[in-house]
Amino acid sequence: MSDIPFVVDINSSENFQTNVIDKSFEIPVVVDFWATWCQPCQVLIPLLTDIAQQYNGAFLLAKIDSDQNQELAMQSGVKNLPTVLIFKQGQVVDSFTGVLPESEIKEILNKHISNSDDNALEVALSLMDEGNYEAALEQLKELNKEEPENYKIHLAIAQIYLQTKEYELCSELLASLPSNIQQEDAYKSTSSQLELALAVADAPELDELRQQIGLAPDDLQLQLQLANVFISQKNYTDALDILLNTVKKDIQFNDGIAKTNMLKVFEILGNSDPLVRQYRNKLFSFLN
């Protein structure tokens, strides 16, 4: 395995299956067959590596030493070195031999990469999903320089600030977005998450909160705090149960905050979520 991002060394059939065939169903994989004695190969490898860094994860570069992997080279129909094969969906979709100018290589790649910026954004979002917020934020900020009007990038950065509890930065970024973006579902979801995160910031720990509720089970404020803690843990079912019960006990309590928070959870999850449909129906049945 290479230490360079977006570059791997293939040294077995199993490795080829995982890092070329299987991976090509996610992103294009550029396979470079080379050998130590091949002088043009020594020119092409750093060129392809540099392009892989420029494309920032839009494709994976897989290097195969043909001398060490003669069976793979034969199976792939390699007759001359260097040979480059481009895989998508498990199949070779393009190829070239020899050393081409960087512009020509990029022209070939771009036929199979619909939008390098969109792919880079997907990579950043994947990093965020994995909890690698530092790397994701760095990549998103670079993308933001190239596409300052792409508000998907702004909202993704806001989500990172939210997850890393940089609430002030998250709030400032959301407030800076234009009014039409503030009508988007993704904006409303992030905004609602921020409001509920701020509400739970000063709440007692879960065990302490449960103890307090045990002593005062009818204290609606404690119940609301518990619901907020559950929301922060993404335990939306228990949170919505508590909020609905609070609505039923006193819909006007604290300016109707229980109903308001239910609606915020609906915004977080989105209208298509089965939990939203279930609890929206329950809320509607009670109100009518």
C-alpha positions in Angstrom: 0.0 0.0 0.0 1.3 3.4 -1.0 1.7 6.1 1.7 0.6 8.7 -0.9 -3.2 9.6 -0.8 -5.3 8.2 -3.6 -2.5 5.9 -4.8 -2.2 2.1 -4.1 0.3 -0.6 -5.0 -1.2 -3.8 -6.3 0.7 -7.0 -5.5 -1.8 -9.9 -5.7 -5.0 -11.0 -7.4 -6.9 -10.5 -4.1 -5.5 -6.9 -3.9 -6.5 -6.3 -7.5 -10.0 -7.5 -6.9 -10.5 -5.3 -3.9 -8.6 -2.1 -5.0 -9.4 -2.2 -8.7 -12.5 -4.2 -9.6 -14.5 -3.5 -6.4 -13.3 0.0 -6.0 -14.2 0.9 -9.6 -17.9 0.6 -8.7 -17.4 3.6 -6.4 -14.9 5.8 -8.4 -12.8 5.3 -11.6 -9.6 3.4 -11.0 -6.5 4.2 -13.2 -4.2 1.1 -13.4 -0.6 1.8 -14.3 1.4 -1.3 -15.4 5.1 -0.5 -15.1 8.5 -2.1 -14.5 11.8 -0.9 -12.9 13.8 -1.3 -16.2 11.2 0.7 -18.2 12.5 4.3 -18.5 9.2 5.8 -19.8 7.5 4.2 -16.8 9.7 6.2 -14.5 8.5 9.3 -16.3 4.8 8.4 -16.2 4.5 7.3 -12.6 5.3 10.7 -11.0 3.1 12.4 -13.6 0.1 10.1 -12.8 0.7 10.5 -9.1 0.7 14.3 -9.4 -2.5 14.2 -11.4 -4.1 11.9 -8.7 -3.3 14.5 -6.1 -4.7 17.3 -8.2 -8.0 15.4 -8.7 -8.1 14.9 -4.9 -9.8 11.6 -4.7 -11.9 11.8 -7.9 -10.1 8.6 -9.0 -7.8 6.0 -7.5 -4.3 5.3 -9.0 -3.3 1.7 -8.8 0.3 0.8 -9.7 1.3 -2.7 -10.8 4.9 -3.9 -11.2 4.5 -6.1 -14.2 7.6 -8.2 -13.4 6.3 -9.0 -10.0 2.7 -9.6 -11.2 3.1 -11.2 -14.6 -0.1 -13.2 -14.3 -2.1 -10.0 -13.7 -0.4 -8.3 -16.6 -1.2 -11.2 -18.9 -4.8 -11.4 -17.8 -5.1 -7.6 -18.5 -3.7 -8.0 -22.0 -0.6 -5.9 -21.3 1.9 -6.1 -24.2 3.8 -2.9 -23.9 5.0 -0.8 -21.0 3.8 1.5 -19.6 0.2 0.6 -20.2 -2.6 2.4 -18.4 -6.1 1.0 -18.1 -9.1 2.9 -16.7 -11.7 0.8 -14.8 -15.3 1.7 -14.1 -18.1 -0.6 -12.9 -15.6 -3.5 -12.9 -14.8 -3.0 -16.7 -12.0 -1.4 -18.7 -13.5 1.7 -20.3 -10.4 3.3 -21.7 -6.6 2.9 -22.0 -3.4 4.3 -23.4 0.2 3.2 -23.7 3.4 5.2 -23.4 3.9 8.6 -21.9 1.3 11.2 -22.9 1.3 15.0 -22.1 -0.5 15.9 -18.9 -3.2 17.7 -20.8 -4.0 14.6 -22.9 -4.1 12.4 -19.8 -6.5 14.7 -18.1 -8.6 14.9 -21.3 -8.9 11.1 -21.2 -9.7 11.1 -17.5 -12.3 13.8 -17.7 -14.4 11.7 -20.1 -14.9 9.3 -17.2 -15.1 11.7 -14.3 -18.3 13.8 -14.7 -17.3 16.6 -12.4 -14.1 16.6 -10.5 -15.4 19.2 -8.0 -18.5 17.1 -7.3 -16.4 14.1 -6.7 -14.1 16.0 -4.4 -17.1 17.2 -2.5 -18.3 13.6 -2.2 -14.9 12.6 -0.8 -15.0 15.4 1.8 -18.5 14.3 2.8 -17.3 10.8 3.2 -14.5 11.9 5.4 -17.1 13.8 7.5 -19.3 10.7 7.7 -16.3 8.8 9.0 -15.7 11.4 11.7 -12.5 12.7 10.2 -13.7 16.3 10.6 -10.2 17.9 10.4 -9.4 16.4 7.0 -13.0 17.1 5.7 -12.9 20.7 6.8 -9.5 21.3 5.1 -10.8 19.8 1.9 -14.1 21.8 2.0 -12.3 25.1 2.6 -10.2 24.4 -0.5 -13.3 23.6 -2.5 -14.9 26.8 -1.2 -12.1 28.9 -2.7 -12.8 27.4 -6.1 -16.6 27.5 -5.7 -17.6 30.3 -3.3 -21.2 30.2 -4.5 -21.7 26.4 -3.9 -23.8 26.5 -0.8 -23.6 22.7 -0.4 -20.0 23.3 0.6 -21.1 26.1 3.1 -23.7 23.8 4.7 -21.2 20.9 4.9 -18.7 23.2 6.7 -21.6 24.3 9.1 -22.3 20.7 9.8 -18.6 20.1 10.8 -18.7 23.1 13.1 -21.9 21.7 14.6 -20.4 18.2 15.1 -17.2 19.7 16.6 -19.3 22.0 18.9 -18.0 25.1 17.3 -21.5 26.6 17.7 -20.6 30.2 17.3 -18.8 29.5 14.0 -21.7 27.4 12.9 -24.2 30.2 13.8 -22.2 32.9 12.0 -21.9 30.8 8.8 -25.6 30.0 8.7 -26.5 33.6 9.3 -24.3 34.7 6.4 -26.1 32.5 3.8 -28.6 34.2 1.5 -32.3 34.0 2.2 -33.1 31.7 -0.6 -30.6 29.1 0.8 -32.2 29.5 4.2 -35.4 28.0 2.7 -33.6 24.8 1.7 -34.3 21.6 3.7 -30.6 21.1 4.3 -30.3 24.6 5.9 -33.4 24.1 8.0 -32.0 20.7 9.3 -28.7 22.2 10.2 -30.3 25.2 11.8 -32.6 23.1 13.9 -29.7 20.8 15.0 -27.8 23.9 16.1 -30.7 25.3 18.1 -31.3 22.0 19.9 -27.5 21.5 20.5 -27.4 24.9 22.2 -30.4 23.9 24.3 -28.6 20.8 25.6 -25.2 22.4 26.1 -25.9 23.3 29.7 -28.1 20.3 30.5 -27.1 17.9 33.3 -25.5 14.6 32.4 -28.0 11.8 31.5 -27.7 9.8 34.7 -28.1 12.9 36.8 -31.1 14.0 34.7 -32.7 10.6 35.2 -32.2 10.9 39.0 -33.8 14.3 39.0 -36.8 13.1 37.0 -37.1 10.2 39.4 -37.6 12.7 42.2 -39.9 15.0 40.1 -41.5 12.9 37.3 -44.1 15.7 36.5 -41.4 18.4 36.0 -41.9 19.2 32.3 -38.8 21.2 32.1 -36.7 18.2 33.1 -38.6 16.1 30.6 -37.7 18.6 27.9 -34.1 18.6 28.9 -34.1 14.8 28.7 -35.6 15.0 25.2 -32.9 17.4 24.1 -30.2 15.0 25.4 -31.8 12.2 23.4 -31.8 14.4 20.3 -28.1 15.1 20.8 -27.5 11.3 20.9 -29.7 10.9 17.8 -32.1 8.8 19.8 -35.0 10.5 18.0 -37.7 7.9 18.9 -37.4 8.4 22.7 -37.0 12.2 22.2 -40.2 12.3 20.2 -42.1 10.2 22.7 -41.2 12.6 25.5 -42.0 15.7 23.4 -45.4 14.3 22.3 -46.3 13.4 25.9 -45.3 16.9 27.0 -47.6 18.3 24.3 -50.4 16.2 25.6 -49.9 17.2 29.2 -49.5 20.9 28.5 -49.2 22.2 24.9 -48.7 25.8 26.1 -45.8 24.9 28.5 -42.9 27.3 28.0 -44.5 28.9 24.9 -45.3 25.6 23.3 -41.6 24.5 23.2 -42.4 20.8 23.1 -44.4 21.1 19.8 -41.7 23.5 18.4 -39.0 21.0 19.2 -41.0 18.2 17.6 -41.1 20.2 14.4 -37.4 20.8 14.6 -36.8 17.1 14.8 -39.0 16.7 11.8 -36.8 19.2 9.9 -33.6 17.3 11.0 -34.9 14.0 9.8 -36.7 15.1 6.6 -40.2 14.6 5.5 -39.6 11.2 3.9 -38.3 9.6 7.2 -40.8 7.0 8.5 -40.4 8.3 12.1 -41.5 11.7 10.9 -44.6 10.4 9.2 -45.4 8.3 12.3 -45.1 11.1 14.9 -46.5 13.8 12.6 -49.7 11.7 12.4 -49.7 11.2 16.2 -49.3 15.0 16.7 -52.0 15.7 14.1 -54.4 13.3 15.7 -54.0 14.9 19.1 -54.3 18.4 17.8 -57.5 17.6 15.9 
